[in-house]
Amino acid sequence: MPAANKREGVSGSEFYSLAAGMGWQQRDSFAVKEILNGNMPGFLRSFVPIDVFIRDSVTGKKINATYYAAPDYLSIGNNKNWARINITPMAAQQVADSFHCFLPTRKMVDDIYQAATIKLDPVPMYAFRDSTPTMWQHHLIIEGQRKERQGLVGGIKKDVVISGAISRDKRANRVAIYGWHKPGGKPIQPLYTGHVNWYVDYSQGIRLVYRKIKVNGNWMDYTDVLKDAFLQKLLCDEPDCDFYRYAY
């Protein structure tokens, strides 16, 4: 992740204590302010390379690419006291833009899960799904599963993703979510645009990906990769790969 001015802000537990009574707009603003001030655990800044390739069906030529993904979902706090947070795609895009990152596609979520060295079982929760205390509780459950193991984590959240399905949905102000893989790799959540973009619950996470992709040794912006009819297959497996970011 590109460097940010690191500041000692609230810890993960303090964030949830202070945000417990907030609505989604206040919580979003609080989270974005903390993150843009550099308040996130240090380990989250060491992005992990994800290697992918495609093959030209005519020539048989192999195209290799590497992109760099955060090892875990967006979090607030320090390495000793931190917590994953759940925010709207609008807030997530603001954070991503500030760190020269983007949100993954459905294919990338699958590829990141396959590359993960720590694959944890999904833990669904059913009561007060969109409440801030439930978000905190879910984080604690995941930490109980992780047992302080270090590495690329998968299987713990549905991802907020970019998807051409958003711009083709007749309903306005949509968010696309996908993932939450079970052991064996099947996602609980198919690609879905049924939620309005301000709806956030405990299961939705934000995975940042550095926006520069190395394609056959050359750096390309992710938008240029997605605009290329052939190269887009490195990052996207949908019929339409022309939605690049959320507005805020």
Secondary structure, DSSP 8 states (H G I E B T S, - for coil): -----------HHHHHHHHTT--HHHHHHHHHHHHHTT-S-GGGGS-EEEEEEEE-TTT--EEEEEEEE-SS--EEE-SSSEEE----HHHHHHHHHHTTEE---HHHHHHHHHH-SEE-------SSTTSHHHHHHHHHHHHHHHTT--S-EESS-EEEE--HHHHT-SSSSB-EEEEEE-TTS-EEEEEE--SBTT---TTEE---EESEEEETTEEEEHHHHHHSTTGGGGT--SS---------
